[in-house]
Amino acid sequence: MADGINFDLGQLSSQQQEALQQYTDVTGQEIKDAVLLLERSQWNVQIAIAKFFDGEGPDLVAEAQASQNNLPPTATRYENLHESFLDADDDRPRRTRSPRTEAAPRVVPQQPVNIRPHGLLSILLKPFSTTWNLTRGLLGVFGRIISFFFAFLPASFRPRYLGTSIRGLGQAHGRTATLPQEAARRFRREFEEAYGTHSLAFFEGGHAQALDTAKRDLKFLLMVLISPEHDDTDTFIRNTLLSPDVVNYISDPSNNIILWGGNVADPEAHQVANEYSCLKYPFSCLVCLTPKEGSTRMGIVKRLVGPMTPAAYISGLQDAITKYSPDLNGVRAERAAQEHARNLRNEQDSAYERSLARDRERARQKREAEAAAAAAEKRALEEAEKVARQEELQRQWRHWRATKVAPEPDAKDAVRLALNMPASAGGGRVIRKFASDTTLEELYAFVECYDLLREGSLNEKAAEPEGYEHKYGFQIASMMPRETLKPSTTVTIGQKMGRGGSLVVEDLIDEEDDDNEEQE
């Protein structure tokens, strides 16, 4: 269907078209290539995405899992109330159904709680406690005597198939309950003391922790329970469990086996033996996740009970692992696809957050630039308004001050001055007489208002602006010797110039203008 470049998408079912849309939205791959990859992945979107990003290889397990996920729906089963009671009754024949593994209990060791009475109650119960301690001691001695008696009997007459021997049962209840990690260390230490160094890596923790680890890591948990009181224990450990073939098979990482061991003389192992219905030793049990029976259900997939050869032991383990490994591999593939999709979503969310951060930063910079431009425009407008007001006040002051300038006198004692005007005032030389008692401020006012006085455009109604202090933009200086004359209201022209002289009017340059000229 999809061998050519041009093909009809209408031939795809609605589910396949939806899967194709989801796959292309994530990967952006061409339609023709996407259809080919989805066909090889049994139209499983998660597996196809994993192949696209991680590279496609001979992942037969993942494709088998995809085929299992696309199995046709089973036919609806109808039953009446009578049939339900028949199925619930263990003594009646059940209907044919898929076999289910036995659930693997999660054993948490129970710490003994010693409640000791106090006060008067302890005195009243003292005789009973003393009697119980004596009885327990006598039972222990009796158990040791019976164990010693059975030791001299032939092997065929010895009680091998009891859950625990009389002596072993006494040890199980006699050993002090410890933490699971301490019990595991004690088991490994006693195992090495009895059988020497070995390559078996026993789990360093309790049974519940080992079961949780196997469930989390999708591995097989191999539990080995031994009873030192049974005759076959020593032979099984030396010839079977510690044989090179069994050790290599258990230690092979590709088999995904977690090994946990326990001595039934320990309280935790004894509790595990009871929970797993251990009736014969040595006892081995293989446990793993059974996803077809429940997403989190741990089931017992193999029991290996009693003495057996290394080949039979390996064969039993291998059959169970081969049967249930595809299910675990399918869960691994599903978890890998979910993890990949989760990482992809996290990367997309991270990229989206970074994009939002960049957009927010650009928006902030734009707002700050706009605010700075608005503030600069406002300052420029205020400055322009200030300059305009200043110019208007200066104009009003000049019109008012021009009306206050005294006319040119005709007296013989008048001081005759020659004023060289600056270029800003039109330049030229102005010769005028002033009274000898004319102040230097009056002379400055004459120069400031000279254009109005020359044109005769005086406004007699002009008033002095309130709150305005006029500053002259020029200075007057004598030529030889050079002396700058300040606009004083107390110093007169006669005091400075005598009968007359020549003065030069110079424009003052603002410091800001000087700085701008230096920068240029």
C-alpha positions in Angstrom: 0.0 0.0 0.0 2.7 2.4 0.9 5.5 1.1 -1.3 5.2 4.0 -3.8 5.6 7.7 -3.3 2.0 8.3 -4.2 -0.6 6.3 -2.3 -4.2 6.8 -1.1 -4.6 7.7 2.5 -8.2 6.8 2.2 -7.2 3.1 2.4 -6.1 3.6 6.0 -8.6 3.0 8.8 -9.7 5.8 11.1 -7.4 4.4 13.9 -4.4 4.2 11.5 -5.1 7.8 10.2 -5.2 9.0 13.8 -2.0 7.2 14.7 -0.4 8.7 11.5 -1.5 12.2 12.6 -0.1 11.7 16.1 3.2 10.4 14.8 3.7 13.2 12.2 2.8 15.9 14.8 5.7 14.7 17.0 8.3 13.7 14.5 7.5 15.9 11.4 8.5 13.0 9.1 7.3 12.6 5.5 4.0 10.8 5.1 5.4 8.0 2.9 8.2 7.3 5.4 5.9 7.6 8.4 3.5 5.0 7.0 6.3 2.6 6.3 7.7 2.9 9.9 4.2 2.7 11.4 3.6 -0.5 9.4 6.8 -2.0 10.7 5.8 -1.0 14.3 2.3 -2.6 13.9 0.8 0.9 14.0 2.0 1.5 17.6 2.7 5.2 17.9 4.9 5.0 20.9 7.2 2.3 19.5 7.4 4.1 16.1 8.4 7.4 17.9 11.1 5.5 19.9 12.4 4.0 16.6 12.5 7.4 14.9 14.5 9.1 17.7 16.6 6.2 18.9 17.3 4.5 15.6 15.5 1.4 14.2 17.0 -2.0 14.8 15.9 -5.6 14.9 13.6 -4.9 17.9 11.5 -8.1 17.5 10.3 -7.9 21.1 8.9 -4.4 20.8 7.1 -5.4 17.5 5.7 -8.5 19.2 4.5 -6.3 22.0 2.8 -4.0 19.5 1.1 -7.0 17.9 -0.2 -8.0 21.3 -1.5 -4.5 22.0 -3.5 -4.7 18.7 -5.1 -8.0 19.3 -8.8 -8.2 18.3 -11.3 -7.7 21.1 -12.4 -10.9 22.8 -16.0 -11.9 22.5 -18.4 -10.8 25.3 -18.9 -13.5 27.9 -22.4 -13.8 29.4 -23.2 -15.8 32.5 -26.1 -16.1 34.9 -26.1 -16.1 38.6 -26.1 -19.9 38.8 -22.9 -20.0 36.7 -21.3 -17.4 38.9 -21.9 -19.6 41.9 -20.5 -22.6 40.1 -17.3 -20.6 39.3 -17.0 -19.5 42.9 -17.3 -23.0 44.3 -13.9 -24.6 44.4 -15.4 -28.1 44.7 -17.3 -27.8 41.4 -15.7 -27.9 37.9 -14.7 -24.5 36.6 -15.2 -23.2 33.1 -12.2 -23.1 30.8 -10.2 -19.8 31.3 -6.7 -18.6 30.9 -4.3 -19.9 33.6 -3.3 -17.5 36.3 -0.1 -17.6 38.3 -0.2 -17.7 42.0 0.2 -14.2 43.6 3.5 -13.6 45.3 3.0 -12.2 48.8 5.0 -9.3 49.9 6.4 -10.3 53.3 7.3 -7.6 55.8 8.9 -9.1 59.0 6.9 -8.6 62.1 9.0 -7.4 65.0 8.0 -9.0 68.3 6.4 -6.8 70.8 7.2 -7.6 74.4 4.7 -6.2 76.8 5.9 -6.6 80.4 3.5 -5.9 83.2 4.4 -3.5 86.0 3.6 -3.2 89.6 1.2 -5.6 91.2 0.3 -7.3 87.9 3.9 -8.4 87.4 3.9 -10.0 90.9 0.7 -11.8 90.2 1.9 -13.1 86.8 5.4 -14.1 88.1 4.5 -17.8 88.8 2.9 -18.2 85.3 5.9 -16.7 83.5 8.3 -18.9 85.5 6.3 -22.0 84.7 6.2 -21.1 80.9 10.0 -20.5 80.8 10.6 -23.9 82.4 8.2 -25.6 80.0 9.8 -24.0 77.0 13.3 -25.0 78.2 12.1 -28.6 78.7 10.6 -28.6 75.2 13.9 -27.4 73.8 15.8 -30.2 75.5 13.2 -32.7 74.3 13.6 -31.4 70.7 17.4 -31.7 70.8 17.1 -35.3 72.2 14.7 -36.3 69.4 17.0 -34.7 66.8 20.0 -36.6 68.2 17.9 -39.8 68.1 16.9 -39.3 64.4 20.6 -38.6 63.5 21.4 -42.3 64.1 18.5 -43.6 62.0 18.8 -44.4 58.3 18.1 -41.6 55.9 14.9 -43.3 54.7 13.4 -43.1 58.2 14.3 -39.5 58.9 11.5 -36.8 58.8 12.7 -34.9 55.7 9.4 -33.6 54.5 8.3 -31.6 57.4 8.1 -27.8 57.1 10.8 -27.5 59.7 12.4 -30.0 61.9 11.8 -29.9 65.7 15.3 -28.5 66.2 14.9 -26.1 63.3 11.5 -24.9 64.7 13.1 -24.2 68.0 15.8 -22.2 66.3 13.3 -20.3 64.3 11.5 -19.1 67.4 14.7 -18.9 69.4 16.7 -16.5 67.1 16.5 -12.9 67.9 14.5 -10.9 65.3 16.7 -8.3 63.6 16.3 -5.8 60.8 16.1 -7.2 57.3 19.5 -5.8 56.3 21.1 -7.3 59.3 19.4 -10.7 58.7 20.6 -10.7 55.1 24.2 -9.9 56.2 24.0 -12.7 58.7 22.8 -15.2 56.1 25.6 -14.3 53.7 28.2 -14.6 56.5 27.0 -18.0 57.6 26.7 -19.2 54.0 30.3 -18.3 53.3 31.5 -19.8 56.5 29.7 -23.1 55.7 30.5 -23.3 51.9 33.4 -21.0 51.3 33.7 -18.1 49.0 31.4 -18.0 45.9 30.2 -15.8 43.1 26.6 -15.6 44.0 25.4 -12.1 44.6 22.7 -12.4 47.3 20.4 -9.3 47.6 21.5 -7.1 50.5 18.1 -6.5 52.0 14.8 -8.0 53.1 12.3 -9.9 51.1 9.9 -7.0 50.7 12.7 -4.7 49.4 13.9 -7.4 47.0 10.3 -7.9 45.7 9.9 -4.1 45.2 13.2 -3.9 43.4 12.2 -6.7 41.0 8.9 -5.0 40.3 10.5 -1.6 39.7 13.4 -2.9 37.5 11.3 -5.5 35.7 13.5 -8.4 36.8 13.0 -11.9 38.1 13.3 -12.6 41.8 14.8 -16.0 42.7 14.2 -16.8 46.3 16.2 -19.7 47.9 15.1 -20.9 51.3 17.3 -23.5 53.1 16.9 -25.4 56.3 20.2 -26.7 57.8 18.3 -29.5 59.5 17.4 -31.2 56.2 19.8 -33.8 54.8 19.5 -32.6 51.2 20.4 -29.0 52.0 24.1 -29.4 52.0 24.1 -31.6 48.9 21.8 -29.2 47.0 24.0 -26.1 47.8 27.3 -27.7 47.0 26.3 -29.7 43.9 23.5 -27.6 42.4 23.3 -24.0 43.7 27.1 -23.5 43.7 27.7 -25.5 40.5 29.5 -23.3 37.8 26.6 -23.6 35.3 24.0 -22.5 37.8 26.2 -19.7 39.2 26.9 -18.4 35.6 23.3 -18.6 34.7 22.1 -16.7 37.8 24.9 -14.1 37.5 24.3 -13.5 33.7 23.0 -9.9 33.5 20.9 -10.8 30.4 18.8 -13.1 32.5 17.8 -10.2 34.9 17.8 -12.3 38.0 17.8 -10.9 41.6 18.9 -13.6 44.1 17.5 -13.5 47.6 18.3 -16.2 50.2 17.1 -17.0 53.7 17.5 -19.5 56.5 14.2 -20.7 57.9 15.8 -20.5 61.3 15.5 -16.7 60.9 12.1 -15.1 61.7 11.8 -13.3 58.4 12.7 -16.4 56.2 10.4 -18.5 58.4 7.6 -16.1 57.7 8.4 -16.1 54.0 8.3 -19.9 54.0 4.8 -19.9 55.6 3.5 -17.3 53.2 4.7 -19.2 50.1 3.5 -22.5 51.5 6.9 -24.1 51.6 6.5 -27.8 52.5 9.7 -29.3 51.3 13.3 -28.2 51.3 15.5 -27.0 49.6 13.0 -24.6 48.2 13.5 -22.2 45.3 10.8 -19.9 43.9 10.9 -17.6 40.8 8.8 -14.4 41.0 8.2 -11.7 38.4 5.7 -9.1 37.3 2.8 -10.6 35.4 1.4 -7.6 33.4 -1.3 -9.7 31.6 -2.8 -10.5 35.0 -2.4 -7.0 36.5 -0.2 -4.0 35.8 1.4 -4.2 39.3 0.8 -7.9 40.1 3.7 -10.0 41.1 3.2 -13.7 40.5 5.0 -17.0 41.2 6.1 -18.3 37.8 8.1 -21.3 39.0 8.7 -23.5 42.1 11.8 -25.7 42.3 11.4 -28.0 45.3 13.6 -30.7 46.6 17.0 -31.9 45.4 17.7 -31.8 41.7 20.6 -31.8 39.2 22.1 -28.5 38.0 20.7 -29.2 34.5 17.2 -29.6 35.8 17.5 -26.5 38.0 18.7 -24.4 35.1 16.0 -25.9 32.8 13.3 -25.0 35.2 14.5 -21.4 35.5 15.1 -21.0 31.8 11.6 -22.3 30.9 9.9 -19.7 33.1 12.2 -16.9 32.1 11.7 -17.6 28.4 8.0 -17.7 28.9 7.6 -14.4 30.8 10.5 -12.4 29.4 8.5 -11.2 26.3 5.9 -9.7 28.7 8.5 -7.9 30.7 10.2 -6.7 27.5 6.9 -5.4 26.3 6.5 -3.4 29.6 10.1 -2.2 29.2 9.4 -1.0 25.7 6.2 0.7 26.9 8.0 2.4 29.7 10.8 3.5 27.4 8.2 5.0 25.0 6.5 6.7 27.8 9.8 8.0 29.2 10.8 9.2 25.7 7.4 10.9 25.3 7.7 12.4 28.8 11.2 13.7 28.0 10.0 15.0 24.7 7.2 16.9 26.5 9.6 18.2 29.0 11.9 19.4 26.3 9.0 21.0 24.5 7.8 22.6 27.7 11.3 23.8 28.5 11.7 25.3 25.0 8.3 26.9 25.4 9.2 28.4 28.8 12.5 29.7 27.3 10.6 31.2 24.4 8.1 32.8 26.8 11.1 34.1 28.9 12.6 35.7 25.8 9.3 37.2 24.8 8.8 38.6 28.3 12.4 40.0 28.2 11.8 41.6 24.8 8.4 43.0 26.0 10.1 44.3 29.1 12.9 46.0 27.1 10.3 47.4 24.7 8.3 48.8 27.6 11.4 50.3 29.2 12.5 51.8 25.9 9.0 53.3 25.3 9.0 54.6 28.9 12.4 56.1 28.4 11.4 57.7 25.1 8.2 59.1 26.7 10.2 60.5 29.6 12.8 62.0 27.2 10.0 63.5 25.1 8.3 64.9 28.2 11.6 66.4 29.4 12.2 67.9 26.0 8.7 69.4 26.0 9.1 70.7 29.5 12.5 72.2 28.6 11.0 73.8 25.5 8.2 75.2 27.5 10.7 76.5 30.1 12.8 78.1 27.4 9.7 79.6 25.8 8.6 81.1 29.1 12.1 82.4 29.8 12.2 84.0 26.4 8.8 85.6 26.9 9.8 86.9 30.3 13.1 88.2 28.8 11.1 90.0 26.1 8.8 91.5 28.6 11.7 92.6 30.7 13.5 94.2 27.7 10.4 96.2 26.7 10.0 97.3 30.3 13.7 98.2 30.8 13.9 100.1 27.6 11.4 102.6 29.0 13.7 103.1 32.0 16.9 103.9 30.1 17.8 107.6 30.5 18.1 109.7 27.3 21.4 110.9 26.1 22.5 114.0 28.0 23.8 117.3 26.6 25.9 118.3 29.6 29.5 119.2 29.0 30.6 116.8 31.8 29.0 113.8 30.0 31.1 110.8 29.4 31.5 109.9 25.7 31.9 106.2 25.0 32.5 104.3 21.9 30.9 100.8 22.1 32.0 98.1 19.7 28.8 95.9 19.5 29.1 92.1 19.1 28.0 90.2 15.9 24.9 88.9 17.7 23.7 92.5 18.0 24.4 93.4 14.4 28.0 94.5 15.0 29.2 98.0 14.3 30.4 100.9 16.5 28.0 102.9 18.6 29.1 106.3 20.1 26.9 107.7 22.8 27.1 110.1 25.8 26.2 109.1 29.3 26.0 111.0 32.5 29.0 110.6 34.7 26.8 109.2 37.5 25.3 106.5 35.2 25.8 103.1 36.8 27.4 100.3 35.0 24.1 98.4 35.3 22.5 101.2 33.3 25.2 100.8 30.7 24.4 97.1 30.4 20.7 97.8 30.1 21.4 100.3 27.3 23.4 97.7 25.3 20.6 95.0 26.0 17.8 97.3 24.8 19.8 99.1 22.1 17.8 97.6 19.2 14.5 98.8 20.8 16.0 102.2 21.5 17.4 102.5 18.0 14.0 101.6 16.4 12.1 103.7 18.8 9.6 100.9 19.4 9.0 101.5 23.1 5.9 100.4 24.9 5.3 102.8 27.7 2.7 100.4 29.2 5.1 97.5 29.6 5.4 96.3 33.2 8.2 94.5 34.9 7.6 90.7 35.0 7.1 89.4 38.5 9.7 87.0 39.9 12.0 87.4 37.0 15.8 88.0 37.4 17.4 89.1 34.2 20.9 87.8 33.3 22.9 89.5 30.7 24.4 87.3 28.0 27.4 89.6 27.3 30.1 91.4 29.1 31.6 94.9 28.6 35.4 95.4 28.9 37.8 98.3 28.4 40.5 97.9 25.7 43.7 99.2 27.3 44.3 98.3 30.0 41.8 95.5 29.6 39.3 95.4 32.5 36.0 93.7 32.6 33.2 95.9 33.9 30.5 94.1 35.9 26.9 95.3 35.8 27.0 97.1 39.2 24.3 99.4 40.6 26.8 101.3 42.7 29.8 101.8 40.4 29.4 104.7 37.9 30.8 105.2 34.4 32.7 108.3 35.5 34.6 106.3 38.1 35.7 103.7 35.5 36.0 105.7 32.3 36.7 109.3 33.3 35.9 111.6 30.4 35.4 108.8 27.9 36.9 105.9 26.2 36.4 102.9 24.0 34.6 99.7 25.2 34.0 96.4 23.6 30.9 94.3 24.1 31.6 90.5 24.1 29.0 87.7 24.0 29.2 85.2 26.9 29.4 81.5 25.9 27.7 79.0 28.2 29.7 76.2 29.7 27.6 73.6 27.9 28.3 75.2 24.6 32.1 75.2 25.5 31.8 71.4 26.3 30.0 70.7 23.0 32.7 72.7 21.0 35.5 70.8 22.8 33.8 67.4 22.0 33.4 68.4 18.4 
